[in-house]
Protein backbone atom coordinates (compact mmCIF):
# COMPACT_ATOMS: atom_id res chain seq x y z
CA UNK A 1 0.00 0.00 0.00
CA UNK A 2 1.27 3.48 -0.82
CA UNK A 3 0.18 6.85 0.54
CA UNK A 4 -0.25 9.80 -1.81
CA UNK A 5 -1.02 13.46 -1.25
CA UNK A 6 -3.33 14.93 -3.88
CA UNK A 7 -3.71 18.69 -4.21
CA UNK A 8 -5.88 20.77 -6.50
CA UNK A 9 -9.52 21.56 -7.00
CA UNK A 10 -12.25 19.12 -6.01
CA UNK A 11 -12.61 18.05 -9.63
CA UNK A 12 -8.85 17.61 -10.16
CA UNK A 13 -8.55 15.47 -7.04
CA UNK A 14 -11.61 13.37 -8.02
CA UNK A 15 -10.22 12.85 -11.53
CA UNK A 16 -6.87 11.73 -10.11
CA UNK A 17 -8.56 9.24 -7.75
CA UNK A 18 -10.61 7.80 -10.62
CA UNK A 19 -7.47 7.25 -12.72
CA UNK A 20 -5.56 5.47 -9.90
CA UNK A 21 -4.95 1.79 -10.37
CA UNK A 22 -5.82 -0.55 -7.50
CA UNK A 23 -8.41 -0.12 -4.76
CA UNK A 24 -8.84 3.14 -2.86
CA UNK A 25 -9.98 2.09 0.62
CA UNK A 26 -9.69 5.24 2.73
CA UNK A 27 -9.42 8.97 2.16
CA UNK A 28 -8.66 11.87 4.49
CA UNK A 29 -10.32 15.07 3.28
CA UNK A 30 -9.66 18.59 4.54
CA UNK A 31 -12.64 20.87 3.83
CA UNK A 32 -12.06 24.58 4.15
CA UNK A 33 -15.37 26.31 4.88
CA UNK A 34 -16.04 29.74 3.33
CA UNK A 35 -14.66 32.49 5.56
CA UNK A 36 -12.79 29.99 7.73
CA UNK A 37 -9.12 30.54 8.57
CA UNK A 38 -6.92 27.86 7.03
CA UNK A 39 -5.82 25.18 9.52
CA UNK A 40 -2.17 25.82 8.68
CA UNK A 41 -0.38 27.50 11.53
CA UNK A 42 -3.38 27.68 13.87
CA UNK A 43 -2.04 24.98 16.19
CA UNK A 44 -4.98 22.63 15.60
CA UNK A 45 -4.01 18.95 15.56
CA UNK A 46 -5.75 17.89 12.35
CA UNK A 47 -4.60 14.29 12.81
CA UNK A 48 -5.96 13.84 16.35
CA UNK A 49 -8.77 11.59 15.16
CA UNK A 50 -6.19 9.32 13.46
CA UNK A 51 -4.46 8.61 16.80
CA UNK A 52 -6.17 5.21 17.16
CA UNK A 53 -4.55 4.05 13.90
CA UNK A 54 -1.01 5.05 14.88
CA UNK A 55 1.61 2.54 15.95
CA UNK A 56 3.49 3.26 19.17
CA UNK A 57 6.52 1.23 20.22
CA UNK A 58 7.64 1.25 23.84
CA UNK A 59 10.78 3.25 24.52
CA UNK A 60 10.73 5.11 21.18
CA UNK A 61 11.12 8.90 21.15
CA UNK A 62 8.33 10.37 19.00
CA UNK A 63 9.30 14.01 19.50
CA UNK A 64 9.79 16.17 16.41
CA UNK A 65 13.45 16.67 17.33
CA UNK A 66 14.06 12.92 17.51
CA UNK A 67 12.24 12.27 14.24
CA UNK A 68 14.43 14.72 12.30
CA UNK A 69 17.76 14.04 14.01
CA UNK A 70 20.22 11.36 12.93
CA UNK A 71 20.32 8.38 15.25
CA UNK A 72 23.55 6.80 16.37
CA UNK A 73 25.01 4.81 13.47
CA UNK A 74 23.05 6.59 10.71
N, C-alpha and C positions, 0 to 999 in steps of 0.2 A: 504494500500500500504506500502511496506517495501523497504528500500534502502539497497543495498549490495555493498560492494567493492570487486571486483574480481581482483586477481593478478596472473600473470603467463605469459606463452607464448601466442601468438595469438591463437594458436590451443587449449590450455588449457582453455582460457577464452571463446572461441566459444563453446567448448564442455559443459562447465558449463552452459552457457546461454541456450543451446539446452535442457539440462536436467531440467531446472527450470519449476516448475508448474506455471500455470497462464499466463497472457499476459505480455510480455515485451513491454512497450510503448515508452520508451526513454532510450538513452544510452549516457553517456559522455565518450569520448575516448581521451586518451592522447597519441599522436604519437611522439616518439622520433626519429628524423631524424638522419641518419648516420653522425657522426662527430659533432653533436649538443651537447651543454652542457645541462645536465639535468636541468629541470625547478626548481628543489629543491634548495632552498637557493639563487636563483638569484634575488629575489624580484619581480618577475613577478606575477601579479594577474591573475592566471589561471581561476578564476571564474568570472571575470569581465563581460563576456557575459551572465552570469546567473543572473545578477543583476535585470533584469526585472521580474524574477520569484520569487524574494525574498519578504517576508512579512516584512513590517516595521510598528511598532506601535508607535504612538506619545508618547513622553516622556520616551521611553525605552532607556537604555544605551547599545549600541551595541559594546562597546570597548572590546578588548580582556580581559582586567583586570576585567571588570564587568561580563563577561561571565564565568570566572573561579573563581570568588570570591563568597563566601556564602552571600546570601541576608539576611536581617533581618528576623529572625524567622525560618531560615532553620537549 
